[in-house]
Amino acid sequence: MRDFWEEEPCGSEHAGAPEGSPEFFAEVERTRNELDPYITRFANFEGAKEKRFLEIGVGLGTDFIRFVRAGAIATGVDLTEHAVQLVRRRLELEGLQGEVVVADAETLPFEDGSFDRIYSWGVLHHTPDTGRAVREAIRVTKPGGQVCVMLYARHSWVAYGMWVRHALLAGKPFRSLAAVLSAHMESEGSKGYTKREMRELFSGLERLRIDKVRTSYDDQIAGPLARMTGNLLGWNLVARGQKPVG
């Protein structure tokens, strides 16, 4: 998994400009905003102002930089040195302050209750022990602090499209959605979840809300069908909640 993302940080495929240049980051940010405009609603960038904030899995820093611009006291971690160096470069280009370090989501190098807000978008379904990574995220959240995590949805148009290609058309109709995602969705071992499984993963939070979101990737797979079913078969599952105070 580390080798996969070290070679090509998430989102870099959307840019043709030289890596690390202002034009490179501008292309990545523009494409992400076009493909995933709903992120703003869940991330609540402005709400992080003057909050101690942690993003787990910064990638190319497109969300991270928006939290920093909004005034967050921001720390970011990523499994790969490649991503960390690029995000540090991005901060330097914009004259912004933020700490970015290499770290494993399953063993975060922070004390209990270090952050007011935790954010991770499309990352923890790749780590071998997602449950452990979620528990780590909650551990480093302050009592009363907020957690927002997006994981892939197993029952979605994206997953169904992959199943048609890699199971049905490959002559393996009994192959499960989970097996297809594990073998063919980005890095090996990727997972998709149901709403029930998400509630179990994030049961350590209060005021827990799980939202399923239709994405542009669902629209690419199913077109009008995806629009008809709305969020019911969306590719993103977003968990939001608060760490108990007592």
C-alpha positions as CSV (number, residue, x, y, z in Angstrom):
1,M,0.0,0.0,0.0
2,R,2.8,2.4,0.9
3,D,4.6,1.7,-2.4
4,F,1.4,2.4,-4.4
5,W,0.8,5.8,-2.9
6,E,4.5,6.7,-2.8
7,E,4.7,6.3,-6.5
8,E,1.6,8.4,-7.3
9,P,0.0,10.6,-4.5
10,C,-3.8,10.8,-4.7
11,G,-4.9,13.4,-7.2
12,S,-1.6,13.8,-9.1
13,E,-3.1,12.1,-12.1
14,H,-5.3,15.2,-12.6
15,A,-2.3,17.6,-13.2
16,G,-0.2,18.0,-16.3
17,A,2.1,20.8,-15.0
18,P,5.5,19.9,-13.4
19,E,5.1,18.3,-10.0
20,G,5.4,20.7,-7.1
21,S,4.9,23.8,-9.2
22,P,2.1,26.4,-8.4
23,E,0.4,25.4,-11.7
24,F,0.5,21.7,-10.6
25,F,-1.3,22.5,-7.3
26,A,-3.7,24.8,-8.9
27,E,-4.8,22.1,-11.4
28,V,-5.2,19.5,-8.6
29,E,-7.3,21.9,-6.5
30,R,-9.5,22.9,-9.4
31,T,-10.2,19.4,-10.5
32,R,-10.9,18.2,-6.9
33,N,-13.4,21.1,-6.5
34,E,-15.1,20.2,-9.8
35,L,-15.3,16.4,-9.0
36,D,-16.1,16.7,-5.3
37,P,-17.9,20.0,-4.7
38,Y,-19.8,18.5,-1.7
39,I,-16.6,18.2,0.4
40,T,-16.9,21.8,1.5
41,R,-20.3,21.0,3.2
42,F,-18.8,18.2,5.3
43,A,-15.3,19.6,6.0
44,N,-16.6,23.0,7.3
45,F,-13.2,24.6,6.6
46,E,-14.1,28.0,8.2
47,G,-15.2,26.2,11.4
48,A,-11.6,25.1,12.0
49,K,-10.4,28.6,12.7
50,E,-8.1,28.7,15.7
51,K,-8.8,25.0,16.4
52,R,-6.1,22.4,16.8
53,F,-6.7,20.3,13.7
54,L,-5.4,17.0,12.4
55,E,-5.8,15.6,8.9
56,I,-5.0,11.9,8.5
57,G,-3.8,11.2,5.0
58,V,-3.1,14.6,3.5
59,G,-2.3,13.4,-0.1
60,L,-1.5,16.5,-2.1
61,G,-2.8,18.7,0.6
62,T,-5.9,20.1,-1.3
63,D,-8.1,19.9,1.8
64,F,-5.3,20.5,4.3
65,I,-4.4,23.8,2.6
66,R,-8.0,25.0,2.8
67,F,-8.0,24.3,6.6
68,V,-4.8,26.3,7.0
69,R,-6.1,29.2,4.9
70,A,-9.1,29.2,7.2
71,G,-6.9,29.7,10.2
72,A,-6.7,26.2,11.7
73,I,-3.7,25.3,13.9
74,A,-3.1,22.5,11.5
75,T,-1.1,19.2,11.6
76,G,-1.2,16.7,8.8
77,V,0.1,13.1,8.5
78,D,0.6,10.8,5.6
79,L,2.1,7.3,5.2
80,T,4.3,8.5,2.3
81,E,7.3,10.8,2.3
82,H,6.4,11.8,-1.3
83,A,3.1,13.4,-0.2
84,V,4.6,15.0,2.9
85,Q,7.3,16.7,0.9
86,L,4.8,18.0,-1.7
87,V,2.4,19.4,1.0
88,R,5.4,21.1,2.7
89,R,6.3,22.6,-0.7
90,R,2.7,23.8,-1.1
91,L,2.7,25.5,2.3
92,E,6.0,27.2,1.4
93,L,4.6,28.5,-1.9
94,E,1.6,30.1,-0.2
95,G,3.6,31.4,2.8
96,L,1.4,29.4,5.2
97,Q,2.3,27.6,8.5
98,G,1.4,24.0,9.2
99,E,3.1,20.8,10.4
100,V,3.2,17.8,8.1
101,V,4.8,14.5,9.1
102,V,5.1,10.9,8.0
103,A,3.0,8.7,10.2
104,D,0.9,5.5,10.2
105,A,-2.8,6.1,10.8
106,E,-2.9,2.9,12.9
107,T,-0.3,4.3,15.3
108,L,-0.5,8.0,15.5
109,P,2.4,9.8,17.2
110,F,0.3,12.0,19.3
111,E,-1.0,12.0,22.9
112,D,-4.6,11.4,23.9
113,G,-6.9,14.3,23.3
114,S,-4.4,16.4,21.3
115,F,-6.8,17.9,18.7
116,D,-10.1,19.7,18.6
117,R,-11.0,18.4,15.1
118,I,-10.0,15.3,13.2
119,Y,-10.5,15.0,9.4
120,S,-9.8,12.2,7.0
121,W,-11.3,11.9,3.5
122,G,-11.0,8.7,1.5
123,V,-8.0,7.3,3.3
124,L,-8.7,4.9,6.2
125,H,-10.4,2.2,4.0
126,H,-6.9,1.6,2.5
127,T,-5.1,0.8,5.8
128,P,-5.0,-2.9,6.7
129,D,-6.8,-2.4,10.1
130,T,-9.3,0.3,9.5
131,G,-10.9,-0.2,12.9
132,R,-7.6,0.4,14.7
133,A,-7.1,3.6,12.6
134,V,-10.6,4.8,13.6
135,R,-9.9,4.1,17.2
136,E,-6.6,6.1,16.9
137,A,-8.4,9.0,15.4
138,I,-10.9,9.1,18.3
139,R,-8.1,8.6,20.8
140,V,-6.2,11.8,19.8
141,T,-9.5,13.8,19.7
142,K,-10.1,16.0,22.7
143,P,-13.3,15.3,24.7
144,G,-16.0,17.2,23.0
145,G,-14.0,17.4,19.8
146,Q,-15.3,16.7,16.3
147,V,-14.4,13.8,13.9
148,C,-15.2,13.7,10.2
149,V,-14.1,10.7,8.2
150,M,-15.1,9.5,4.7
151,L,-14.9,5.9,3.7
152,Y,-16.0,4.1,0.5
153,A,-19.4,2.5,0.3
154,R,-19.5,-1.1,-0.8
155,H,-23.1,-0.8,-2.2
156,S,-22.6,1.9,-4.7
157,W,-22.6,2.5,-8.4
158,V,-18.8,2.7,-8.5
159,A,-18.5,-0.7,-6.7
160,Y,-21.2,-2.3,-8.9
161,G,-19.4,-1.0,-12.0
162,M,-16.2,-2.6,-10.8
163,W,-18.0,-5.9,-10.1
164,V,-19.4,-6.0,-13.6
165,R,-15.9,-5.5,-15.1
166,H,-13.8,-7.7,-12.8
167,A,-16.4,-10.4,-11.8
168,L,-19.3,-10.7,-14.2
169,L,-17.4,-10.0,-17.5
170,A,-14.4,-11.8,-16.2
171,G,-16.4,-15.0,-15.9
172,K,-16.4,-14.9,-12.1
173,P,-20.0,-14.0,-11.2
174,F,-19.7,-15.4,-7.7
175,R,-16.9,-13.0,-6.8
176,S,-18.0,-10.7,-4.0
177,L,-18.0,-6.9,-4.1
178,A,-15.5,-6.9,-1.2
179,A,-13.1,-9.1,-3.1
180,V,-13.3,-6.9,-6.2
181,L,-12.7,-3.7,-4.3
182,S,-9.8,-5.3,-2.4
183,A,-8.1,-6.4,-5.6
184,H,-8.9,-3.6,-8.0
185,M,-9.7,-0.3,-6.2
186,E,-6.5,1.7,-6.0
187,S,-4.1,0.1,-3.5
188,E,-4.5,-3.6,-2.8
189,G,-6.7,-4.3,0.2
190,S,-9.1,-1.4,-0.2
191,K,-12.4,-1.8,1.5
192,G,-16.0,-0.6,1.2
193,Y,-18.5,-0.3,4.0
194,T,-22.2,-0.3,4.7
195,K,-24.0,2.3,6.9
196,R,-24.4,-0.4,9.6
197,E,-20.7,-1.2,9.6
198,M,-19.9,2.5,9.7
199,R,-22.0,2.9,12.8
200,E,-20.1,0.1,14.5
201,L,-16.7,1.5,13.5
202,F,-17.6,4.9,14.9
203,S,-19.6,3.7,17.9
204,G,-17.2,5.6,20.2
205,L,-18.7,8.9,19.1
206,E,-21.8,10.7,20.2
207,R,-24.2,12.5,18.0
208,L,-23.0,10.2,15.2
209,R,-24.3,10.9,11.7
210,I,-23.6,8.7,8.7
211,D,-24.3,10.3,5.3
212,K,-24.2,8.5,2.0
213,V,-23.2,10.8,-0.9
214,R,-23.6,10.3,-4.7
215,T,-20.4,11.3,-6.5
216,S,-19.3,12.3,-10.0
217,Y,-17.7,8.9,-10.2
218,D,-21.2,7.2,-9.7
219,D,-22.5,9.4,-12.4
220,Q,-19.7,8.3,-14.8
221,I,-20.7,4.7,-14.2
222,A,-24.5,4.8,-14.2
223,G,-25.4,8.2,-15.7
224,P,-29.2,8.8,-15.4
225,L,-29.6,5.8,-13.1
226,A,-27.2,7.3,-10.6
227,R,-29.1,10.6,-10.6
228,M,-32.4,8.7,-10.2
229,T,-31.2,6.8,-7.1
230,G,-29.6,9.9,-5.6
231,N,-27.5,9.3,-2.5
232,L,-28.9,5.8,-2.0
233,L,-26.1,4.2,-4.1
234,G,-23.5,6.9,-3.6
235,W,-19.7,6.0,-3.4
236,N,-18.9,8.0,-0.3
237,L,-20.0,7.3,3.3
238,V,-19.2,10.2,5.7
239,A,-19.2,9.7,9.4
240,R,-19.4,12.8,11.7
241,G,-19.6,12.8,15.4
242,Q,-18.3,14.1,18.7
243,K,-16.0,12.5,21.3
244,P,-17.8,12.0,24.6
245,V,-16.9,14.5,27.3
246,G,-17.3,12.3,30.2
